Amino acid sequence: MVVYLDHAATTPLRPEARDAWLAAQEVVGNASSVHGAGQAARRLLEDARDAVALSLGCEPIEVVFTSGGTEAINLAVKGLWLAGKEGAPIVLPDGEHHATMDAVAWLASRWHAAVRPVPLDGLGRIDADAFAAALPGAGLATALVANNEVGTRNDPTTLAAAARDAGVPLHLDAVAALGSVPLDFAGWRGAGASAGGLAALSVSGHKVGAPVGTGALVVSRHAQLTPLAHGGGQQRGLRAGTPDVAGAAAFAAALAAAETEREVESARQEALRDRLVSGIRSIVPSAVMLGDPRDRLPGNVHVLFPGTIGETLLFLFDTAGIAVSTGSACQAGVTEPSHVVLALGRDADDARAVLRLTLGRTSTVDDVDAFLAALPEVHRRGLAARAARLGRP
């Protein structure tokens, strides 16, 4: 049986989501059709929209269902920038998810958008003063609610207020934070209509136990956003195409369940995380925990093992039946050093010597202890493999 410590990549399907998906599949009808069957499907879709809006602290009309976080991020980043002043710079903090980085890179190469980087501090947090200083005259800003690799949380209220004061639309990537951090789109945005401030927030369903291929983008009713897909005008004209009613229903069910248990589950995962960190430090005293030690996602442990290669450790743990990660699953198979670790001020050797261990609702004390039991031999072999690669005795 696999010990699964990669819940940030994806987490097991929730029974509530499975049941909601199966029940919705029994309803035959296109939610855009005007006949009775279509309207029955429409009711399921709008019930799901209402439920997601309640969990995210926004209005139902602001919820745009997508195929997941990557689509939501692309729609937000490209759509907001294309709807704004042509050529205006993009404020991009270091250490963002590659879905955001690659979308911005496309705008830079295709539309010649200038990019204004913003540094992270040594714990992986966006420098709020540098973020605010980069905003004047920008056409878009984007930021993580919580870093998907090192787990450090940012302050969305401060970032949104700075963007609002500068009149710059802001996208927040809440994919990693969903289910672990209370999300409040309306509260973070503030009252009143404004061209600047929080305009969009992206989330992904499979991070909270919904099926892969589900997610949403919250788009403020005051935001201007250019759609990327055309052909039907569904979802305020922001995402054309026949809605995935079953996927929306499953996502809503999973998110509601995650929100119901969030406080209790976060506390449980924090206790497991502390046990894991304590065990790693006792077995490998040279190990370095990256990210903020407390103001972080409850189930995230990001650890640097000096003198090793993260990929080697990953494969050794995999052989032992333990699933871990070296970083974002979206970068699987890529041997480049972690750009997030580099953004912390670490060198390339350190950025190649990290593991990300992430806990979820199915994680247990036995899972943690299994990892710790395997760690001494894996670490020994990892050090030897690194030394052999360098030609050392």
HUMO-V618538 format. One record per backbone hydrogen bond with DSSP energy under -0.5 kcal/mol. CO is the residue of the C=O (numbers start at 1). NH is the residue of the N-H. If there is no record, write none. Layout:
# HUMO-V618538
((CO:NH) (CO:NH))
This chain:
# HUMO-V618538
((2:4) (3:5) (3:323) (5:358) (6:9) (6:10) (14:18) (15:19) (16:20) (17:21) (18:22) (19:23) (20:24) (21:25) (22:26) (23:26) (24:27) (26:28) (27:29) (29:31) (30:33) (35:39) (36:40) (37:41) (38:42) (39:43) (40:44) (41:45) (42:46) (43:47) (44:48) (45:49) (46:50) (47:51) (48:52) (49:53) (50:54) (51:55) (52:56) (53:57) (53:58) (56:185) (57:186) (59:62) (60:63) (62:64) (62:219) (63:65) (64:217) (66:215) (68:72) (69:73) (70:74) (71:75) (72:76) (73:77) (74:78) (74:79) (75:79) (76:80) (77:81) (78:82) (79:83) (79:226) (81:84) (85:88) (87:114) (89:139) (89:140) (90:92) (90:116) (91:142) (92:118) (93:96) (97:100) (97:101) (98:102) (99:103) (100:104) (101:105) (102:106) (103:107) (104:108) (105:109) (106:110) (107:111) (107:113) (108:112) (114:90) (115:117) (116:92) (118:94) (119:127) (121:124) (123:292) (125:121) (126:128) (127:131) (128:132) (129:133) (130:134) (131:135) (132:135) (132:136) (135:138) (140:91) (141:171) (142:93) (143:173) (145:154) (147:151) (151:297) (152:147) (154:156) (155:159) (156:160) (157:161) (158:162) (159:163) (160:164) (161:165) (162:166) (163:167) (163:168) (164:167) (168:197) (169:141) (170:199) (170:200) (171:143) (172:174) (172:202) (173:145) (173:146) (174:178) (177:180) (177:181) (184:188) (185:189) (186:190) (197:170) (199:220) (200:172) (201:218) (202:174) (203:216) (204:207) (205:208) (205:210) (206:11) (209:14) (211:214) (214:205) (214:206) (215:66) (216:203) (217:64) (217:219) (218:201) (218:220) (220:223) (223:225) (225:227) (229:240) (233:237) (234:237) (234:239) (235:238) (238:228) (243:245) (244:248) (245:249) (246:250) (247:251) (248:252) (249:253) (250:254) (251:255) (252:256) (253:257) (254:258) (255:259) (256:260) (257:261) (258:262) (259:262) (261:265) (262:266) (263:267) (264:268) (265:269) (266:270) (267:271) (268:272) (269:273) (270:274) (271:275) (272:276) (273:277) (274:278) (275:279) (276:280) (277:281) (278:282) (279:283) (280:284) (284:287) (288:290) (288:304) (290:302) (294:296) (295:153) (297:300) (299:359) (301:303) (301:357) (302:290) (303:305) (303:355) (304:288) (304:306) (305:308) (309:313) (310:314) (311:315) (312:316) (313:317) (314:318) (315:319) (316:320) (317:322) (318:321) (321:3) (322:324) (323:5) (325:356) (328:331) (329:332) (331:334) (333:335) (338:342) (339:343) (340:344) (341:344) (341:346) (342:345) (347:351) (348:352) (349:352) (350:353) (351:338) (352:310) (353:305) (355:303) (355:357) (356:325) (356:358) (357:301) (358:7) (360:363) (364:368) (365:369) (366:370) (367:371) (368:372) (369:373) (370:374) (371:375) (372:376) (374:378) (375:379) (376:380) (377:381) (378:382) (379:383) (380:384) (381:385) (382:386) (383:387) (384:388) (385:389) (386:390) (387:392) (388:391))
